[in-house]
């Protein structure tokens, strides 16, 4: 398709989020007019469905909106309601994603990718570029390693419970990214671009597929106790409709801040206020059909209403058995926080939430005392991750869920200070497990000291392309027109890692 300026006539355009084909348009319709009309149809349809679900339409209006809501189809514009579930481009292997995000950058060579050469050359000085300057000598891992499973994968002694699942893992040991600073690296691993302002992977996924639970957000973020570097831009919707941005949940107390209805406001009064607000906003929207942000605000009010009971139910673990609590380590001090988040992640995907990110507490940012840092983080996450994978498998959910483990970059093979490691975006790793993944496999390698990806280097775009493929989406077709050109999660690159697929 040849791109034209906003006001030039155009003949064809993509048909919504899935990009399943082209539809002819009158030659006299400008791009601006097309988007304005499509946006208006989208707004009217989505708002009608919201009002119908809350009993705010008359019987005739509700009946006329039912078929569109039931099928997920839109009017003649071909645009669908933002979070209604819909099919992708090809049959999906999984329907949801749980991303176990180890913020701060864990060290590959100290967890899953031991390098005998580091042990042999321990203490040797080499020429190497590092983030903070003054690199020390090569430093061997302080941990011991064993091989596990039929695949014989190596895992350090600090992750004995995670190690039980290596035959379900596809290791990617040759990832590399563009920035050696946490914030842009976080943006890149989350959005594909090492700059702020772009839609997060979870936003792209719900934009393409919607969500299977209309009472919860399609994209949920389970944050950490210190605050995530770069903040909400890591789960923002960017230029996508606001309905697709991530919602920050807490695993204890009130799941979402300011969600609970004030004690002096009755439920019926709150519903009446929202009904009036919806009617006023609808009137306002009628004269501004292209205002996607207004539609997003209307949707957020209605979703918040529905979440007041649903979100609270999600974090109520009282119905879980003691064996399940033990499986996740919820009653142990060191594993309670991450265990609660992992259990909540399982409950969310089981309820139809499309994309859940689970951030670890603290940071794996071991510029000094790597032994204590990584020992503590492994202790906090080992049992919960084991519990999550075991629970998903027992419930038959692992076949329909993609689990991703990893951080924003890796760590250097040389020491920093006495016993730390600096940032390393040149070579790091992640692992995948779940539906469509060829377990017990490993792809790519860093060099003999774990510094740089040298065999089958994998970009962040490749990782994202593979994730989308497993969800039934073709990364080159999942696009959104912004600033005169179609954007996508994988920008202008990315290849599906076919060797990791079952």
Phi, psi and omega in degrees: 000130177275124181279140179237169177291168188302326187259001177280144176299149177224152183264325186221157174208164179287153188262063174089192190300322184282341179059045187279003180161185180246148178236136181290145177232153176301142184294341182272357181272124179281164177302319181298315180296319179300310182295323180295316180292317179298317179298321179295317178296319178299313181298313183297316181297310184297317181293321178302316180294321178297313181294322180296320182293339180257008178072028184263000178252157173291169184300318181293317180296318181296319180295321181290335181272348189295318184295320178295319180292322182291323185266346184077009181268156181252192177280198187294350178286340180083008181264135184258160176299141195301322184246009175290138182294142179209163182284156175270206183274335180211166181304131184275148172273330180224161178246351182210164181231135167242116182255110178275099189263117180264082186295140178108347172083089174290157183270117180299317186288350179253358182238304187230356187223068184295146181238103179304330181294329176295320178294316182295323185255019181307130180090355181277134178277138175225160174279124184203144177270127179233164185289314187260004178077170178052058180291144174274192179281171173304142184230122178290161178292139176281355184254157174263159184234151172225158174267142184229155172070178177293334181283342181068028180292143180273134176220141181288163185289353179272353182236052185293329181279320174299324183299337180297342189252012187299335179286353173262353187267145162247109181279135169249108188253013183227032176292149171211154181220185193261341187236143176258014176249141188303310189297305177297328177293321175297316178300319183292315182291333180271326187240350183091346183232135184276033176226154180285160172105001182255154183293141177287161181304318179297326177293318177298320182294314179289331174297321181278327189238349186068204181218154183269359178230113183275359178260000178224158175297151177284340185228112184241137178243123175259101190283187182243180188275354181247356184088135186273130180302134183088346172061211186298345177296344177286340179229024182282160177274353179057234180270000173286162176307144187298338181298343185264000181288156179287152177246125182280120177253155168246147184272356179224155180067216177287122185297327179229127181300140176065019179276326185293138178294136178305144185296335182266010178244122178288154180301317181295323179293319179297319179297321178295321178297317179293324178298315179296317180297321179296318180294320178294317179294324177297316178299318179295320183291329182302326181267358180223066188295343182264007185275088181294327181294325178294317177299318178299323179293317177301314181298322182295323177298314183291320178296319179299321178299313181291328183285342184303325177263322186291316181294320178296323178296325182297322184266005176273102183269011186297333180278350180284143181287163178296326179295325176292318178300318179294323181301322181267354181072030186290332182265010176252138186302314187288335185247000184300312186296305183288328177297319178297321180291321178294319177295318177298322177299317177299316181296324180292312180291328176295332179270000175104004176291138190278322191215123181231127173253134184239100181277138175284154179279154184066193181226142175278026189273074192273071174288341174212158177050055180301324182302309181292319182300304185288329175298315180296316181290322176296318180298322182286334187247344187298304180295315179301318179293318175302315180298317180298310182295319178296315182295315178301318182292317181296328181270002182073017182268341182294330179292338181249009182232136172261123177254130179239133175240134175164175178241196184273337170196194182245204182226156187288153175284343179268163181277156169236128189064222181274314190213036176245179176223142180275175179293146177215100175273357185285335181196119177208187189218165171212166169228151179241149175211155176121198185301134177080357182265137176276098183293158179071026182239163177219139183231130176079162179212151166269175180292183190294345178249001177081026183268311189229140175292124184235337179244120181051059178303141183240127177269166174299324178298322177297317179299314180295319180299320179293317177301312180298320180301316181295333177276357179094016183245136174270119189298333180280346181256346178276092188232163175217130181283120182213131180053038172087003177213155178284128176257158174213166180300323183267014177054246180240024185219195176100133176226140175291133180277082187301328184291346179268353187267138178286000000 
